[in-house]
Amino acid sequence: MNSENSDKNSSPNSISYRDAGVDMEAGDALVEQIKPFAKRTMRPEVLGGIGGFGSLFEMPKKFKNPVLVSGTDGVGTKLKLAFELNKHDTVGIDLVAMSVNDILVQGAEPLFFLDYFACGKLEVGTAAQVIKGIAEGCEQSGCALVGGETAEMPGMYPAGEYDLAGFAVGCVDKDRIINGTTIAEGDAVLGLASSGAHSNGYSLIRKLIANSGIDFESDFHGRKFKDVVMAPTKIYVKSLLKLIESLPVKGMAHITGGGITENIPRVLPAGLTAEIKAGSWDMPPLFTWLKAQGNITDTEMYKTFNCGIGMAVIVAQEHVATAKALLQSNGEAVFEIGTIRAQNNGEAPTIVI
């Protein structure tokens, strides 16, 4: 019987999963490599570790009437630049940032994060760089990387390419949900500086880069151009949670796809307009360059890119000075960029003047 089994296993007609393009051993090796990264993100509420069929998370005791807030996102075509530049160490931060900043605007503290990494052939070194970045993003936002999925799917992706998705779950006490309902005329709009283009508008950015012929290694205002265009999305969680604990924040908008003029309206009550004053903040050189390269109109710029403002925060005028001081003490560059007023007939809910 043993001889028959041996002959059967060595048959030239036998096809394995690896022959079909899926390397289970590479997947196991990746799990072992990322365990130390994930361990650094752990919170006391995590029950168990990486590798189970599901992740267990105990609700933090500090929440009296907890409401879960969830979000999911990806990195978009910024990944195409990561492939071209062979730079994979920061896109994981982008992935976390896009989801945790989204749930943050409703007042939620991010609790845990899961990722989905899909590729045609698993390159353990590349995947480890990406997931190390995800762990870094989780550390920056104080949430635990509790698990995820690595999918090796031969024939689905070109060689050397992959896709990412992320999923964040947070919590907020029901009576502290920030939903914009208290926003009123006279309130101030504060803008928190972005770290660059974050993860939005990259289909246009890539087109402009290709048309310009710029060298990614060239100096761009004291930094390599590739480092400017690949700068990871800023995570605002820790500074804004401290602000929320100290002051009544009325509304927040994460400036992502749709830019300034399409995202701030998402938190405004009907009948109000956010009047944003152009020039009230420092426009980073990257956006000036993009505008010039594409001869892009102001309207298109403000509805495509964050233009240097990654998060908008709406507070009462009486709280502006305190809010700015608190945010600045926690490392944020803050600008008073506009005010809330009554909406004129036929007017857009956010305008830049």
C-alpha positions as CSV (number, residue, x, y, z in Angstrom):
1,M,0.0,0.0,0.0
2,N,2.8,2.4,0.8
3,S,4.5,1.6,-2.5
4,E,1.3,2.3,-4.4
5,N,0.8,5.7,-2.6
6,S,4.4,6.6,-3.3
7,D,4.0,5.8,-7.0
8,K,0.7,7.8,-7.1
9,N,2.3,10.8,-5.5
10,S,5.2,10.9,-7.9
11,S,3.1,10.4,-11.0
12,P,4.0,12.8,-13.8
13,N,0.2,13.3,-14.4
14,S,-0.4,14.6,-10.9
15,I,-1.1,18.3,-10.7
16,S,-0.7,20.3,-7.4
17,Y,-2.2,23.6,-6.3
18,R,1.3,25.1,-6.7
19,D,1.3,23.9,-10.4
20,A,-1.9,25.9,-10.8
21,G,0.0,29.0,-9.5
22,V,-0.9,29.1,-5.8
23,D,2.0,28.8,-3.4
24,M,0.6,27.9,0.0
25,E,4.1,27.9,1.6
26,A,4.6,31.5,0.5
27,G,1.4,32.4,2.2
28,D,2.5,30.8,5.4
29,A,5.8,32.5,5.2
30,L,4.1,35.9,4.8
31,V,1.9,35.2,7.9
32,E,5.0,34.6,10.0
33,Q,6.7,37.7,8.7
34,I,3.8,40.0,9.5
35,K,3.0,38.7,13.0
36,P,5.5,41.0,14.7
37,F,4.0,44.0,12.8
38,A,0.5,43.1,13.8
39,K,1.6,42.5,17.4
40,R,2.7,46.1,17.8
41,T,-0.9,47.3,17.0
42,M,-2.7,45.1,19.6
43,R,-5.2,46.6,22.0
44,P,-6.3,45.1,25.3
45,E,-9.7,44.3,23.8
46,V,-8.2,41.9,21.2
47,L,-8.9,38.3,22.1
48,G,-6.6,35.8,20.3
49,G,-4.1,36.5,17.6
50,I,-3.5,36.4,13.9
51,G,-4.3,33.2,12.1
52,G,-7.8,32.3,13.3
53,F,-10.9,32.0,11.1
54,G,-12.3,35.1,12.7
55,S,-11.0,37.9,15.0
56,L,-12.5,38.5,18.4
57,F,-12.7,42.0,19.9
58,E,-14.2,42.9,23.2
59,M,-16.1,46.2,23.4
60,P,-14.2,48.8,25.4
61,K,-15.7,49.4,28.8
62,K,-15.5,53.2,28.5
63,F,-18.4,53.4,26.0
64,K,-21.7,53.7,27.9
65,N,-24.1,53.5,24.9
66,P,-21.8,52.2,22.1
67,V,-22.6,52.6,18.4
68,L,-20.3,50.9,15.9
69,V,-19.1,52.9,12.9
70,S,-17.6,51.0,9.9
71,G,-15.8,52.1,6.8
72,T,-14.0,50.5,3.8
73,D,-11.8,51.9,1.1
74,G,-8.8,51.3,-1.1
75,V,-5.8,53.2,-2.4
76,G,-6.9,53.7,-6.0
77,T,-4.6,54.2,-8.9
78,K,-1.9,55.5,-6.6
79,L,-0.9,51.8,-6.6
80,K,0.1,52.1,-10.3
81,L,2.8,54.6,-9.2
82,A,3.9,52.2,-6.4
83,F,4.4,49.5,-9.0
84,E,6.3,51.8,-11.4
85,L,8.6,53.0,-8.6
86,N,8.8,49.7,-6.8
87,K,7.8,51.6,-3.7
88,H,5.5,49.6,-1.5
89,D,6.3,50.7,2.1
90,T,3.8,53.6,2.4
91,V,0.6,52.5,0.5
92,G,-0.4,50.5,3.5
93,I,-0.6,53.7,5.5
94,D,-2.7,55.2,2.8
95,L,-5.1,52.2,3.0
96,V,-5.6,52.6,6.8
97,A,-5.9,56.4,6.6
98,M,-8.7,56.4,4.0
99,S,-10.9,54.3,6.3
100,V,-10.0,55.5,9.8
101,N,-10.3,59.2,8.8
102,D,-13.7,58.5,7.3
103,I,-15.2,56.9,10.5
104,L,-13.4,59.5,12.6
105,V,-15.6,62.4,11.2
106,Q,-18.6,60.9,13.0
107,G,-16.7,61.0,16.3
108,A,-15.7,57.3,16.3
109,E,-12.5,56.0,17.8
110,P,-11.1,53.3,15.4
111,L,-10.9,50.0,17.2
112,F,-9.7,47.4,14.7
113,F,-8.7,47.1,11.1
114,L,-8.7,44.2,8.5
115,D,-7.0,44.2,5.1
116,Y,-7.4,42.4,1.8
117,F,-4.3,41.9,-0.3
118,A,-4.9,40.3,-3.8
119,C,-2.3,39.4,-6.4
120,G,-1.6,37.0,-9.2
121,K,1.6,35.6,-7.7
122,L,2.5,36.3,-4.1
123,E,5.9,38.0,-3.7
124,V,6.4,37.7,0.0
125,G,8.9,40.6,0.3
126,T,6.6,43.0,-1.5
127,A,3.5,41.9,0.5
128,A,5.4,42.2,3.7
129,Q,6.4,45.8,2.9
130,V,2.7,46.6,2.2
131,I,1.4,45.0,5.4
132,K,4.2,46.6,7.4
133,G,2.8,49.9,6.2
134,I,-0.7,48.8,7.2
135,A,0.6,48.1,10.7
136,E,2.2,51.5,10.8
137,G,-1.1,53.2,9.8
138,C,-2.8,51.2,12.6
139,E,-0.2,52.3,15.1
140,Q,-0.7,55.9,14.0
141,S,-4.5,55.6,14.5
142,G,-4.4,53.5,17.7
143,C,-6.4,50.6,16.2
144,A,-5.5,47.0,16.1
145,L,-4.6,45.1,13.0
146,V,-6.6,41.9,13.8
147,G,-6.4,40.0,10.6
148,G,-7.1,40.1,6.9
149,E,-7.0,38.0,3.7
150,T,-4.1,37.4,1.3
151,A,-5.5,36.1,-2.0
152,E,-3.2,34.6,-4.6
153,M,-5.2,34.4,-7.8
154,P,-3.2,33.4,-10.9
155,G,-4.3,35.1,-14.1
156,M,-6.2,37.9,-12.3
157,Y,-3.5,40.5,-12.1
158,P,-0.4,41.4,-14.2
159,A,3.0,40.3,-12.8
160,G,4.2,42.5,-10.0
161,E,0.8,44.1,-9.4
162,Y,-1.7,43.7,-6.6
163,D,-4.8,45.4,-5.2
164,L,-5.7,46.5,-1.7
165,A,-8.9,47.0,0.3
166,G,-9.2,47.9,4.0
167,F,-12.0,47.7,6.6
168,A,-12.1,49.8,9.8
169,V,-14.5,49.5,12.7
170,G,-14.8,52.1,15.4
171,C,-17.1,53.1,18.2
172,V,-18.7,56.3,19.5
173,D,-21.2,56.8,22.3
174,K,-24.6,57.4,20.9
175,D,-25.0,60.9,22.4
176,R,-21.6,62.0,21.1
177,I,-22.1,61.1,17.4
178,I,-21.0,64.0,15.2
179,N,-23.5,64.4,12.4
180,G,-23.6,68.1,11.5
181,T,-27.1,68.7,12.7
182,T,-26.0,71.5,15.1
183,I,-24.1,73.5,12.4
184,A,-25.4,77.0,12.2
185,E,-24.8,80.4,10.5
186,G,-21.6,82.0,11.8
187,D,-19.8,78.8,12.6
188,A,-16.1,78.6,11.5
189,V,-14.5,76.1,9.1
190,L,-11.0,75.1,10.1
191,G,-8.8,73.3,7.7
192,L,-6.1,70.8,8.8
193,A,-3.1,70.6,6.4
194,S,-2.8,67.5,4.2
195,S,0.5,65.7,3.6
196,G,0.1,65.8,-0.1
197,A,-2.5,64.5,-2.6
198,H,-3.3,61.6,-0.2
199,S,-5.0,58.9,-2.2
200,N,-7.3,60.8,-4.5
201,G,-7.1,62.2,-8.0
202,Y,-4.2,59.9,-9.0
203,S,-5.7,59.0,-12.4
204,L,-5.3,62.7,-13.3
205,I,-2.0,63.0,-11.5
206,R,-0.5,60.0,-13.4
207,K,-1.7,61.5,-16.7
208,L,-0.1,64.9,-15.9
209,I,3.2,63.2,-14.8
210,A,3.3,61.2,-18.0
211,N,2.7,64.3,-20.1
212,S,5.3,66.3,-18.3
213,G,8.1,63.8,-18.5
214,I,9.4,64.8,-15.1
215,D,12.1,62.6,-13.6
216,F,10.8,61.0,-10.4
217,E,14.3,61.3,-8.9
218,S,14.5,65.1,-9.6
219,D,14.5,67.7,-6.9
220,F,11.1,69.2,-6.2
221,H,11.3,72.0,-3.6
222,G,13.9,70.2,-1.5
223,R,12.6,66.7,-1.8
224,K,12.6,64.0,-4.5
225,F,9.6,64.2,-6.7
226,K,8.7,60.6,-6.1
227,D,8.6,61.2,-2.3
228,V,6.3,64.1,-2.8
229,V,3.9,62.4,-5.0
230,M,3.9,59.2,-2.9
231,A,3.7,60.8,0.5
232,P,1.3,58.7,2.6
233,T,-2.1,60.1,3.6
234,K,-2.1,61.9,6.9
235,I,-4.0,60.2,9.7
236,Y,-5.8,62.7,11.9
237,V,-7.2,60.3,14.5
238,K,-5.3,61.0,17.6
239,S,-5.3,64.8,17.4
240,L,-9.0,65.0,16.5
241,L,-10.0,62.6,19.2
242,K,-8.3,64.9,21.7
243,L,-10.2,67.9,20.2
244,I,-13.5,66.0,20.5
245,E,-12.9,65.2,24.1
246,S,-12.3,68.9,24.9
247,L,-14.7,70.9,22.7
248,P,-18.1,70.5,21.1
249,V,-17.1,69.8,17.4
250,K,-20.2,70.3,15.2
251,G,-19.0,68.6,12.0
252,M,-16.0,67.2,10.2
253,A,-15.4,66.3,6.6
254,H,-12.6,64.1,5.3
255,I,-11.4,65.7,2.1
256,T,-11.1,62.7,-0.3
257,G,-12.5,62.1,-3.8
258,G,-14.6,65.1,-4.7
259,G,-12.2,67.5,-3.1
260,I,-13.1,70.5,-0.9
261,T,-16.3,71.5,-2.7
262,E,-17.9,68.0,-2.8
263,N,-17.0,66.7,0.7
264,I,-17.9,69.6,3.0
265,P,-21.5,69.6,1.8
266,R,-21.9,66.0,3.1
267,V,-22.0,67.3,6.7
268,L,-24.0,70.5,6.2
269,P,-27.7,70.8,7.0
270,A,-30.0,72.0,4.2
271,G,-30.1,75.7,3.6
272,L,-26.5,76.4,4.6
273,T,-23.3,77.1,2.6
274,A,-19.7,76.8,3.6
275,E,-18.0,79.9,2.1
276,I,-14.3,79.0,1.8
277,K,-11.7,81.7,1.2
278,A,-9.0,80.9,-1.3
279,G,-5.6,81.9,-0.1
280,S,-6.4,81.4,3.6
281,W,-4.1,78.4,3.7
282,D,-0.7,77.4,2.2
283,M,-1.2,75.6,-1.1
284,P,1.5,73.0,-1.3
285,P,3.8,73.2,-4.4
286,L,2.5,69.8,-5.7
287,F,-0.9,71.3,-6.4
288,T,0.5,74.4,-8.0
289,W,2.5,72.2,-10.3
290,L,-0.5,70.0,-11.1
291,K,-2.6,73.0,-11.9
292,A,0.0,74.5,-14.2
293,Q,0.8,71.1,-16.0
294,G,-2.9,70.6,-16.9
295,N,-4.0,74.2,-17.1
296,I,-6.7,73.1,-14.6
297,T,-9.4,75.5,-13.6
298,D,-9.8,76.5,-10.0
299,T,-13.3,74.8,-10.0
300,E,-11.8,71.5,-11.2
301,M,-8.9,71.7,-8.7
302,Y,-11.2,72.2,-5.7
303,K,-13.5,69.4,-6.7
304,T,-10.7,66.9,-7.6
305,F,-7.9,67.4,-5.0
306,N,-7.7,68.3,-1.4
307,C,-5.5,71.2,-2.4
308,G,-3.6,71.1,0.9
309,I,-6.6,70.6,3.3
310,G,-7.1,67.0,4.3
311,M,-9.7,67.5,6.9
312,A,-12.3,70.2,7.6
313,V,-13.6,70.8,11.1
314,I,-16.6,73.0,11.9
315,V,-16.8,74.7,15.3
316,A,-18.6,77.7,16.9
317,Q,-16.7,81.0,16.5
318,E,-16.2,81.1,20.3
319,H,-14.2,77.9,20.2
320,V,-11.9,78.7,17.2
321,A,-8.9,80.0,19.2
322,T,-9.0,77.1,21.7
323,A,-9.5,74.5,18.9
324,K,-6.6,75.9,16.9
325,A,-4.3,75.9,19.9
326,L,-5.2,72.4,20.9
327,L,-4.7,71.0,17.4
328,Q,-1.4,72.8,16.9
329,S,-0.2,71.4,20.2
330,N,-0.9,68.0,18.8
331,G,1.2,68.5,15.6
332,E,-1.5,69.8,13.2
333,A,-1.1,72.8,10.9
334,V,-4.4,74.5,11.2
335,F,-6.0,77.3,9.1
336,E,-9.3,79.2,9.5
337,I,-10.5,78.7,5.9
338,G,-14.1,79.8,5.9
339,T,-17.5,80.4,7.6
340,I,-21.0,78.9,7.4
341,R,-23.8,81.2,6.2
342,A,-27.3,81.0,4.8
343,Q,-27.4,79.6,1.3
344,N,-28.5,81.9,-1.5
345,N,-31.1,80.7,-4.0
346,G,-29.5,78.2,-6.4
347,E,-26.1,78.4,-4.7
348,A,-23.9,75.4,-4.2
349,P,-23.5,74.2,-0.5
350,T,-19.8,74.9,-0.6
351,I,-18.1,77.6,-2.6
352,V,-14.5,78.9,-2.8
353,I,-14.2,82.6,-3.3
